[in-house]
Amino acid sequence: RKHLQAYLDEFVFRFNRRRTRHAAFRSLLGTVTTKGPITYDMLIAPEAKG
């Protein structure tokens, strides 16, 4: 229950990109190259990150 929104977000992301695998890969690459590493606390509490 605590991480339900994160699981749903991931499911929706994958579902929306299920037919365009290259687009999903490009989105992932874009995300990881523009964002820095995150801590465990940031991962489990993304709404507190702002």
C-alpha positions in Angstrom: 0.0 0.0 0.0 2.8 2.4 0.9 4.4 2.2 -2.6 1.2 1.6 -4.6 1.4 4.9 -6.5 5.0 4.2 -7.6 4.0 0.8 -8.9 1.0 2.2 -10.7 3.1 5.0 -12.3 5.6 2.3 -13.5 2.8 0.2 -14.9 1.2 3.1 -16.8 4.6 4.1 -18.2 5.3 0.6 -19.5 1.8 0.1 -20.8 1.8 3.4 -22.7 5.1 2.5 -24.4 4.4 -1.2 -25.0 4.4 -0.9 -28.8 7.3 1.5 -29.1 10.3 -0.1 -27.3 12.8 2.3 -28.9 10.9 5.3 -27.6 10.9 3.9 -24.1 14.6 3.3 -24.2 15.2 6.9 -25.4 13.0 8.2 -22.6 15.0 6.2 -20.1 18.3 7.4 -21.5 17.1 11.0 -21.5 16.0 10.7 -17.9 19.2 9.1 -16.6 21.5 11.6 -18.4 19.7 14.7 -17.1 19.1 13.6 -13.5 21.6 12.9 -10.8 21.6 9.8 -8.7 18.9 9.5 -6.0 19.1 8.3 -2.5 17.0 5.5 -1.0 15.0 8.1 0.9 14.3 10.0 -2.3 13.2 6.7 -3.9 10.7 5.7 -1.3 9.3 9.3 -0.7 9.3 11.0 -4.2 6.5 13.4 -3.1 8.8 14.8 -0.4 11.5 15.6 -3.0 9.5 18.5 -4.4 
